Each structure stands twice: as structure tokens, then as C-alpha cells.
């Protein structure tokens, strides 16, 4: 019984080791392998990539592996589940013992003493109050597992959104640099036209101003890129240096999760949503936990039957015996506690109902947004961009062969910027809308994985 009573080894934060652990997250190190082993022990409703994907940036599962191992929300939820799982094991293994001792030392006789060791009889069979506490511990462990699934599902999509935003910023910067470079190719001709009197000073100033405005937007885009790179790195659990290197070399093709460009299921199907989304599984298990607490309180109506050996010494030879005790809950107090817990259970049911309604509405809206962005906004943005590109190309061609079209050149360059960036932004909007739909739909593996793990339907 006392074999597990050794004290845990004391630990302290070592700054150098802490910094080193962060720096080595992307390298094949013992710390990375330990983190992966911890993640591997976690049941998830989707495939966990192998260790090779974690250590090889060229592996297409590299990003997904690091999100599931290093994303802050996933790490925190994993430890919460591990703690709840340990508590569940402990609750199932322990039969609470009570040790009582009594001493008397009267002045006219010998010292008397008595020892008694008791345990709850019904608890040995999973019944009684101890059985109710075990049921609560199991419900808390399952609720923590659902929270882990929700954190992992959300983290995969958040990392993917951050990847898309970072790539969009890089694309916007590349587009603006391309316009500046094209304008610089014509700068010498502008100077010659000004020197020979073919271009007025105000025309030259307008051309210079348009170019300067593009460069100013380029600076702001580079600032925005730095913020988006930091968000991407934090979402995955990387340093920003590794995130920049990875996004530059492989970020265009490697994904944390593949988002559908159209929905395979009807977004109005609430029943499918209820079974597929980890967040709704969590709400259903929150109700199951509240129900377990109600049932635990109801068992306080039953007597707690305690039995055990008893040893007593009254001054002669010690003698043994047995002890039987009953503990009864006061009915008005028990009923009051049950009513409190019943209100909490009803609150849990209503939160599930409200969450289902809210997520259903969000999914329908996201599906409509995806359709509008993909089928209407994107084709129009392409049309506007093609017209602005043609105007800019024509203006440059005319400028190369004529002396009186500098204003046309400046006008075309000025009106080339917004359509070009708008097309890039609309493509980003389509990707983000698809990711929103993917996250809100949930995973079709959730119900099957939960049944395989617990042998029970969701919420039981």
C-alpha cells in the first residue's frame, strides 16, 4: 500500500536549458523525441505523423506534426488530460481507509487504547459514495480528452490560417516590388524627357509621387509580414527564424490541414455537426459530468457502510474485534444539494443547445461566404486586375515610343496597385473561408474514435 509513497524529485527552471529547449524544437534532439513520445501517447481523432515528419522539414507532414506536438494550446490541453487520466486511475484504485485511535489514561487504572481501521464496503464493488466519486473522475477525464481534441483541431486550422496570411503578405510584397522595378526601368526615360522639355515638372513630380507611394505601401507590407510571421511561428511553436526559413522554402505547398473548396456535407445538417465537432463533444461531456455529480449527490441518501478490524486494550490482554458504522446524509441538506446540481446540469444542457445553434449558424454563414468569395468576388477581381494590367502594359508600351504620355503612364501605374493587391486579398479570403468551413464542420473521425476509445456513444 505504501510502495508508491516516495517523494517526487524537486525541479527548478534552468534558464539556459529552457532557452536551449526552445531553440532545438525544430532539430532532432532528445527533448524533441520526448515531446513526440508524450504526444504519441495521446489518442486523437486524426492521424499523428511519425517522428520522421517532425525532424525532416522536407516531409509534407512537417507542419502538422509540429502543431500537434508544440502548439501552446495543445500542450496545455494534453497535460490537463494526462492529469485527469491519472486522477481517474487513482480514483478507481483507491478504497478510502479511515484509521481511528483513542487513548485514555485514568488516574486510578492502567492506560487504555483502541485502534480501528475501516473502509467503505460498497466502494469495493464500485457502488456507494466511492463509486460515485469514481464516476465523476471518469467523466472529468473524458471531458479533458474532448478539450484536447478541440484544442488540436483548432490549432491545426489556426496554424493553417497563419500560414495563408503569411504567404499572402509575401505575395503582396513581391507584387509591389515588381511594380517598383518596372517603374525604375522607365525612370531614365522620364529624366531624359524632363531634360529635353517634353515633360513638365508637375508631370515628373506626379510620376515620382506614385512610385514613392508604392514604396511606402511596401514598407507597411513588410511590417505586416513581420507580424504575420510571428503569429505563424507562435501558432506552430517555432522560433520566428525557423518559421521564416520554412515558409520561404516549403510553405507554399505543405499544409497543416487541407481545407475543402466546397462542402461535402450539408452545412444545415445539425445532427452531423453534433457528432463531428470536438467542441460539441466537449459540451456533451460537460453535461455528462454534471449528470455524474447529480447521481453522486443522490447516493448520499444511501448510508455509507464502513467495516473493518478493531483492536482494544483495557489494561488486561489486548483483544480484537470488528467495527461496523453507518453514515447517513441529512435528507433536507442532500435534497438541497441535488437541486443545486440539477440546475447546473440543466445549464450544461442549455449551453450545449446554444453552442450547437451558434456553430450551426456560423457554419451556414461561412459556407455562404465561401461560395460568394469563390464564385463571385474572385472572378470579378480577376477581371478588374486583367483590365488594370492591360492598361499598365499599354501605357508602358506607348511611353517607350512617345513623348507626351507621361501622365498616362503615371495614371496607369497608380491604378495598377489596388486591383493587383485586391486579387491577392480575394484569393486569401477564399482560402480562409474554406478553412473556417473545415474547422466548423469538424472531423468525421470524431464519433468513431470516441466509440473505439470508450465503448460508448458521445455524451454517455
C-alpha positions in Angstrom: 0.0 0.0 0.0 2.9 2.3 0.8 5.1 1.3 -2.1 4.2 4.4 -4.1 4.9 6.9 -1.3 8.3 8.1 -2.5 8.7 11.8 -2.8 9.0 13.4 -6.2 12.4 14.8 -7.2 12.4 18.6 -6.8 12.7 20.6 -10.0 13.5 24.2 -10.9 13.7 26.3 -14.0 17.1 26.5 -15.5 17.2 29.5 -17.9 19.9 28.2 -20.2 18.2 24.8 -20.5 14.9 26.5 -21.1 16.2 28.6 -23.9 18.0 25.7 -25.5 14.9 23.6 -25.5 13.1 26.3 -27.4 15.9 26.6 -29.9 16.1 22.9 -30.5 12.4 22.4 -31.3 13.0 22.1 -35.0 16.1 19.8 -34.6 16.4 16.1 -33.9 17.1 16.3 -30.2 16.3 14.2 -27.1 13.9 16.9 -25.9 12.0 16.8 -29.3 11.8 13.0 -29.1 10.4 13.2 -25.5 7.8 15.7 -26.6 6.9 13.5 -29.5 6.6 10.4 -27.3 4.2 12.4 -25.0 2.1 13.4 -28.0 2.1 9.9 -29.3 0.5 8.7 -26.1 -2.5 10.9 -26.7 -5.5 9.4 -28.6 -6.5 11.8 -31.3 -9.4 11.6 -33.8 -6.9 12.0 -36.7 -3.5 10.6 -37.6 -0.4 11.7 -35.8 2.6 11.9 -38.2 5.7 9.8 -37.5 8.8 11.1 -35.8 10.5 11.5 -39.3 8.0 14.2 -40.2 8.8 16.1 -37.0 12.6 16.2 -37.8 12.5 16.5 -41.6 11.4 19.9 -42.9 11.0 18.4 -46.4 8.4 15.9 -45.2 4.9 17.1 -46.2 3.6 16.3 -42.7 6.2 18.5 -41.0 4.0 21.4 -40.2 1.1 19.2 -39.0 3.5 17.2 -36.7 4.9 20.3 -35.0 1.4 21.8 -34.5 0.3 18.6 -32.7 3.4 18.5 -30.6 4.3 22.1 -29.9 1.2 24.3 -30.4 0.7 26.0 -27.0 -3.0 25.3 -26.6 -2.4 21.6 -27.5 0.4 21.2 -25.0 -1.7 22.7 -22.2 -4.7 20.6 -23.0 -2.6 17.5 -23.2 -1.3 18.0 -19.7 -4.8 18.7 -18.4 -5.9 15.4 -19.9 -2.9 13.5 -18.5 -3.6 14.9 -15.1 -7.3 13.9 -15.3 -6.4 10.5 -16.6 -4.1 10.0 -13.5 -6.9 11.2 -11.2 -9.2 8.7 -12.9 -6.8 5.8 -12.4 -6.3 6.9 -8.8 -10.0 7.1 -8.1 -10.5 3.6 -9.5 -7.7 2.1 -7.5 -8.3 3.6 -4.1 -10.6 2.3 -1.4 -10.6 5.1 1.1 -9.4 3.9 4.5 -10.0 5.6 7.8 -7.8 5.0 10.8 -9.1 5.9 14.3 -7.3 5.9 17.5 -8.4 6.6 21.1 -6.3 6.8 24.3 -7.4 7.1 27.9 -5.1 7.5 31.0 -7.4 7.5 34.1 -5.6 8.1 37.4 -6.8 5.0 39.2 -6.3 2.4 36.4 -4.0 1.5 33.6 -3.9 3.3 30.3 -6.5 2.2 27.8 -6.2 2.4 24.0 -8.2 1.5 20.9 -7.5 1.3 17.2 -9.9 0.8 14.3 -9.3 0.7 10.6 -12.4 0.9 8.3 -13.2 1.1 4.7 -16.5 1.7 2.8 -17.9 -1.7 1.9 -20.0 -0.7 -1.1 -17.0 1.1 -2.6 -15.2 -2.2 -3.2 -17.9 -3.1 -5.7 -18.0 0.3 -7.5 -21.1 1.3 -5.7 -21.9 3.7 -2.9 -20.3 7.1 -2.5 -16.9 5.9 -3.5 -18.3 4.5 -6.7 -20.0 7.9 -7.4 -16.6 9.7 -7.0 -15.1 7.3 -9.4 -17.8 8.0 -11.9 -17.1 11.7 -11.6 -13.4 11.2 -12.1 -14.0 9.2 -15.3 -16.4 11.9 -16.6 -13.8 14.6 -15.9 -11.1 12.6 -17.7 -13.4 12.2 -20.7 -14.2 15.9 -20.7 -10.5 16.7 -20.6 -9.9 14.4 -23.6 -12.6 16.2 -25.6 -10.9 19.5 -24.7 -7.6 18.2 -26.0 -9.3 17.1 -29.3 -10.9 20.6 -29.6 -7.5 22.3 -28.9 -5.8 20.1 -31.5 -8.5 20.6 -34.2 -8.4 24.4 -33.6 -4.6 24.6 -33.5 -4.3 22.8 -36.9 -6.6 25.3 -38.5 -5.1 28.3 -36.8 -1.7 27.3 -38.0 -3.0 26.9 -41.5 -4.7 30.3 -41.4 -1.4 31.9 -40.2 0.4 30.2 -43.0 -2.0 31.5 -45.6 -1.8 35.1 -44.1 2.0 34.9 -44.2 2.1 33.7 -47.8 -0.4 36.5 -48.7 1.9 39.2 -47.2 4.9 37.7 -49.1 2.8 37.7 -52.3 1.7 41.4 -51.8 5.4 42.4 -51.2 6.5 40.6 -54.3 3.8 42.3 -56.4 4.7 45.8 -55.1 8.4 45.1 -55.7 7.5 44.1 -59.2 5.7 47.4 -59.9 8.6 49.4 -58.4 11.1 47.5 -60.5 9.0 48.1 -63.6 8.8 51.8 -62.8 12.5 52.0 -62.3 13.1 50.6 -65.8 11.3 53.7 -67.1 13.0 56.2 -64.7 15.8 57.1 -67.1 13.4 57.9 -69.9 11.4 60.2 -67.6 14.6 62.0 -66.7 15.5 62.4 -70.4 12.0 63.8 -71.2 12.3 66.3 -68.4 15.8 67.4 -69.5 14.6 67.9 -73.1 11.4 69.8 -72.0 8.9 67.1 -73.1 7.8 66.5 -69.5 6.6 69.3 -67.3 7.8 69.4 -63.7 4.3 68.6 -62.3 4.2 65.5 -64.5 7.6 64.4 -63.3 6.5 65.0 -59.7 3.3 63.0 -60.2 5.3 60.1 -61.6 7.8 60.3 -58.7 4.9 60.6 -56.2 3.2 57.5 -57.5 6.4 55.5 -57.2 7.0 56.8 -53.7 3.5 55.8 -52.6 4.1 52.3 -53.8 7.3 52.1 -51.9 5.5 53.4 -48.8 2.9 50.7 -49.1 5.8 48.2 -49.5 7.3 49.3 -46.1 3.9 48.8 -44.5 3.6 45.4 -46.0 7.0 44.4 -44.7 5.9 45.5 -41.2 2.7 43.5 -41.6 4.7 40.5 -42.8 6.9 40.6 -39.6 3.7 40.4 -37.5 2.2 37.6 -39.5 5.5 35.6 -39.4 5.5 36.0 -35.6 1.9 34.8 -35.4 2.6 31.8 -37.6 5.7 30.9 -35.6 3.8 31.1 -32.3 0.9 29.1 -33.7 3.2 26.2 -34.7 5.5 26.5 -31.7 8.6 27.6 -33.6 11.1 30.4 -33.4 10.5 33.1 -36.0 13.8 32.3 -37.7 12.8 28.7 -38.4 9.3 29.8 -39.4 10.8 32.2 -42.0 13.1 29.6 -43.4 10.4 27.0 -43.6 7.7 29.3 -45.1 10.2 30.6 -47.7 11.2 27.1 -48.9 8.2 24.9 -48.3 5.3 27.0 -47.0 3.7 27.3 -50.4 2.9 23.6 -50.7 3.0 22.0 -47.2 -0.1 22.3 -45.1 -1.2 21.6 -41.6 -4.6 20.6 -42.9 -6.3 20.5 -46.3 -9.3 22.7 -46.4 -12.1 21.8 -48.9 -13.0 24.4 -51.5 -16.6 23.1 -51.4 -18.5 21.3 -48.7 -19.1 17.6 -48.9 -21.9 17.7 -46.4 -24.9 19.9 -46.0 -24.0 22.8 -43.6 -27.6 22.8 -42.4 -27.3 19.2 -41.0 -27.2 19.8 -37.3 -27.1 16.1 -36.4 -23.9 15.5 -38.4 -22.4 18.6 -36.8 -23.3 17.4 -33.3 -21.4 14.1 -34.0 -18.4 15.6 -35.8 -17.2 18.6 -33.9 -14.9 18.2 -30.9 -16.2 21.3 -29.3 -19.7 19.9 -29.2 -18.4 16.6 -28.0 -16.9 18.6 -25.1 -20.2 20.3 -24.3 -22.0 16.9 -24.4 -19.4 15.5 -21.9 -19.8 18.6 -19.8 -23.5 17.6 -19.5 -22.4 14.0 -18.7 -20.1 15.3 -15.9 -23.0 17.4 -14.5 -25.2 14.3 -14.5 -22.5 12.3 -12.7 -22.4 14.9 -10.0 -26.2 14.8 -9.6 -26.1 11.0 -9.2 -23.2 11.3 -6.7 -25.2 13.7 -4.6 -28.2 11.3 -4.8 -26.2 8.5 -3.4 -25.8 10.5 -0.2 -29.3 9.3 0.6 -27.9 5.9 1.0 -25.9 5.0 4.1 -22.2 4.9 3.9 -21.5 1.4 5.4 -18.0 1.1 6.8 -16.5 -2.1 8.2 -13.1 -3.1 9.5 -11.0 -4.6 12.3 -10.8 -3.2 15.8 -8.1 -3.7 18.4 -8.6 -2.6 22.1 -6.6 -2.8 25.3 -8.3 -2.1 28.6 -5.4 -2.8 30.8 -5.5 -6.6 30.6 -4.6 -8.5 27.5 -5.4 -6.7 24.2 -8.3 -8.2 22.2 -9.6 -7.7 18.8 -13.0 -7.4 17.1 -14.8 -5.8 14.3 -16.4 -2.4 13.7 -19.5 -1.6 11.7 -20.6 2.0 11.2 -23.3 3.8 9.2 -23.1 7.4 8.0 -26.4 8.9 6.8 -26.9 12.2 4.9 -29.4 14.7 6.3 -32.2 14.4 3.8 -33.1 18.2 3.6 -29.4 19.0 3.0 -29.0 16.2 0.4 -32.1 17.4 -1.4 -30.9 21.0 -1.4 -27.6 19.9 -2.9 -29.3 17.8 -5.5 -31.4 20.8 -6.6 -28.3 22.9 -7.0 -26.6 20.3 -9.1 -29.8 19.8 -11.2 -29.8 23.5 -12.1 -26.1 23.1 -13.1 -27.0 20.1 -15.2 -29.8 22.0 -16.9 -27.4 24.8 -17.5 -25.0 22.4 -19.2 -27.7 21.1 -21.4 -28.7 24.6 -22.4 -25.1 25.5 -23.1 -24.8 22.5 -25.5 -28.0 23.6 -27.2 -26.8 27.2 -27.5 -23.4 26.1 -28.7 -24.9 23.8 -31.4 -27.1 26.7 -32.6 -24.3 29.2 -32.7 -21.9 26.8 -34.5 -24.7 25.8 -37.0 -25.3 29.5 -37.8 -21.6 30.2 -38.1 -21.2 27.2 -40.5 -24.1 28.3 -42.7 -22.7 31.8 -42.8 -19.1 30.6 -43.6 -20.4 28.3 -46.4 -22.2 31.2 -47.9 -19.1 33.4 -47.6 -17.0 30.7 -49.2 -19.5 30.5 -52.1 -19.6 34.3 -52.6 -15.8 34.7 -52.4 -15.1 31.9 -54.7 -17.9 32.2 -57.3 -18.4 35.9 -57.4 -15.7 38.0 -55.8 -12.8 36.1 -57.2 -13.9 36.2 -60.9 -14.7 39.9 -60.6 -11.3 40.6 -59.0 -9.6 38.7 -61.9 -11.5 40.8 -64.4 -10.6 44.1 -62.8 -7.0 43.0 -62.4 -6.7 41.9 -66.0 -8.0 45.3 -67.1 -5.6 47.3 -64.9 -2.7 45.0 -66.1 -3.6 45.7 -69.7 -3.8 49.4 -69.2 -0.4 49.4 -67.4 1.2 47.3 -70.2 -0.3 49.6 -72.9 0.9 52.7 -71.1 4.4 51.4 -70.8 4.5 50.5 -74.5 3.2 53.9 -75.5 5.6 55.6 -73.2 8.5 53.8 -74.8 7.7 55.3 -78.2 6.0 58.7 -77.5 7.0 61.8 -75.7 3.6 63.1 -74.5 2.2 60.1 -72.5 3.9 60.5 -69.1 0.6 61.4 -67.4 -1.0 58.3 -68.9 2.0 56.3 -67.6 1.5 57.7 -64.1 -2.3 57.2 -64.2 -1.9 53.6 -65.2 0.7 52.9 -62.6 -1.3 54.5 -59.9 -4.4 52.5 -60.8 -2.5 49.2 -61.2 -1.8 48.8 -57.5 -5.2 48.3 -55.9 -6.6 45.7 -58.4 -3.3 43.8 -58.1 -3.5 43.7 -54.3 -7.2 43.1 -54.3 -6.9 39.9 -56.4 -4.3 38.6 -53.9 -6.5 39.5 -51.0 -9.6 37.8 -52.5 -7.6 34.6 -53.1 -6.6 34.8 -49.4 -10.3 35.3 -48.4 -11.3 32.2 -50.4 -8.6 30.1 -48.6 -9.6 31.5 -45.1 -13.3 30.9 -45.8 -12.5 27.3 -46.8 -10.5 26.9 -43.6 -13.3 28.3 -41.5 -15.8 25.9 -43.0 -13.4 23.0 -42.5 -12.9 23.8 -38.8 -16.6 24.4 -38.2 -17.6 21.2 -39.9 -15.4 19.1 -37.5 -13.9 15.7 -38.3 -15.9 12.7 -39.4 -13.5 10.6 -37.4 -14.6 12.0 -34.0 -17.6 9.8 -33.4 -15.8 6.6 -34.5 -12.7 7.3 -32.5 -14.7 8.1 -29.3 -16.6 4.9 -29.6 -13.4 2.9 -30.1 -11.8 4.5 -27.1 -14.6 4.3 -24.6 -17.1 1.8 -26.0 -19.8 4.4 -25.5 -21.6 6.9 -27.7 -20.8 10.6 -27.3 -22.1 12.2 -24.1 -22.8 8.9 -22.3 
